[in-house]
């Protein structure tokens, strides 16, 4: 009966393969990354009209002392300097 149910409801299989309905760790506010990761802030980019993408910007440990207590403007300026930027795409879990 399991193959029959999967054939009728393929979205159920997708849910259990990817488990994208779970957010781990539980009860964590992902909009406040500074509580989870040092030297990190949450930013939002508008990629096209009506689409906003949330990102975390983490500065390297070598600039950690410099980043302590800085506001969003400092982090945005750090993105614009000559240092390379590494983009990590985490997947489809619905969280950062």
N, C-alpha and C positions, 0 to 999 in steps of 0.2 A: 504493500500500500504506500510505502514511502516514495518510490519512484513515481507513482501515480500522482501523489500530492505535489511533488516537485514539478511535474509536468503541468499541472493545473495552476500552480502558484510559483512561478520562477522567482518572483521578488523575495519570497521567503528564503530561498536558497542563497540569494545575494546577501540578505541580511545576516545570515549565519556564517557565510564565508568571510565577509569583510568586517562584521561586527561594528559597523559604523554608527549604531545607535548607542554604543557605550562611550563614555568620556572618562578616560583614566588619566590621572588619579581623580577619584571621586570628590565632589564638593570643593572644587578649586575654581577660583575666578580667573580664567585665562586672559581676561582683559587687563589683569594686573601682573605682568610677568616678573616684575621686580621682586615679588614674593617667592618666585620659583627659581629664577636665574639671575645671577649678579650682572650688573651693568647692562640691563635690558629694559626697553620701553616698548609700548604698543603703539603702532601707527596705522593709519588707514589711507589707502590709495584709491582714487577713483580711476578705474581703467577705461571706462566708457560710460555714457549717460545711464544712470540707474544701476551701475555695478560698482560696488565698493569692496575692496579686498583688504582684509586685516593682515598686518605683518608684525613681526617682532624684529627690532633692531638691537643686536648685541654687539658691543664693542669688544675688541680683543682684550685679554687679560693684561697685556702690556699697557693699555690705556685705562685700566680699571680704576686706579687711584684718581686719575683725572676726571673720570665720569661720575664719581660719587657726588650726589646732591645736585647734579645738573638737570636742567629742564629739557623739554622736548626740542627747543630751538638748538641747543648744543648738539643733540644727537643728529638732527637734520643737517647741521653744518659738518658734522663728522662724516656723514654719508657723502658729502660733496667734495671732500678732500681727495688727494691723489692716491690714497691707499686702495687696494683691490677690495671688491665686495664679493662674498661667497653667498650664493642663494641656495638654500636648502628647501626642497619641496617635500613636505612630510607625508603626503598621501591624502586619502579621502575620508579621514575620520571625523571631519567636521570641527576639529579643534586645532589649535596651534600647538 
